C-alpha cells in the first residue's frame, strides 16, 4: 500500500468513526441499522466494478467498508453492554 493510500484510508476511517460516534451514543440500535444498510450498499458497489474504478476508487471503497465495520463493532459492543446492565 502506498503512502497516499494509507493516508486516504486513515482519513476515511476517522471520518466515518467521527460521523457515527454521537449516533452510536444516542441510539446504538438505530445507528446499527443505518450502518448495516450502508455496509450492504457498499459491498454491492464493490462488486459492481465492470467499468473499473481504479486504485483510487478501490482504496476509497475498501476504507469505507473497513470504517463501517469498525463502527458496527462499536454498536454491537454498546448494545451488548446495555443488555448486560439492563
N, C-alpha and C positions, 0 to 999 in steps of 0.2 A: 504494500500500500504506500503510495506516495505521500509526501508531507501535506500537500494541499488536500488530499483525500482524508487524511487523519483530522486535519483542521476542520474541514467541512462536516465530517461525521460528528465530531465533538460539538460543533455549533448546533447542528440539527438536534442531537440528543438532548443537549442542555435546553434548547428552546422548547422541545416537547415536554420535558420534565417541568420546566417553569410554567408552561401553559396549563398543565393539568394539576399542578400541586394544590392550588386552592380548591379546585373542584373535588379532588380526592378527599381533602379535609372536610369539606362541606357535605358532600353526598357521594360516598365511595361507590355505592351501588349504581347510581346514575352515571357516574364517571366511568365505571367499568363497562357498562353497556355501550356508551359512546366510544370508548377505546376499542372494544372488541369489534364494533361495526367498522371502525376505521382500519383496524388490522385486516379484517376481511377484504375491505376495499383495496387496500394497498397490496395485498397478496394477489388479488385479481389483476391489478395493474402490473405487478411484477411479471405475471405470466403472459400478459399481452404485449409482447415485445417484437412483433413481426416486422416493424419498421426499423428497429434498432435504436435504442435510446442512447447508446454510447456510454463511456466510462463516467461521465458527469451524472447522467440520469440514473445509472445503476448505483452510483455512490449515494445519491440522494435517497433513492427508494429503500435501499438496504439500511441506511442510517435511520430513516423514518420508521421502518418496521422495528428496528432494534430499540429505538426510543419508546415506541408504543408498547413493546414487550416489557420494558423496564417499568413504565407507569402502570401497566396491567398488573405486574407483580406487586407493586406498592399497594394497589387497590385490594388485591387478594389478601395481603398481609393485614391491612387495616380492617377488612371485613372479618377475617379470622379472629383478630384481636377483639373486635366488637362482640363476636359470638361467644368468645371465652369469658369476657367481662359480663356480658348480659345474660 
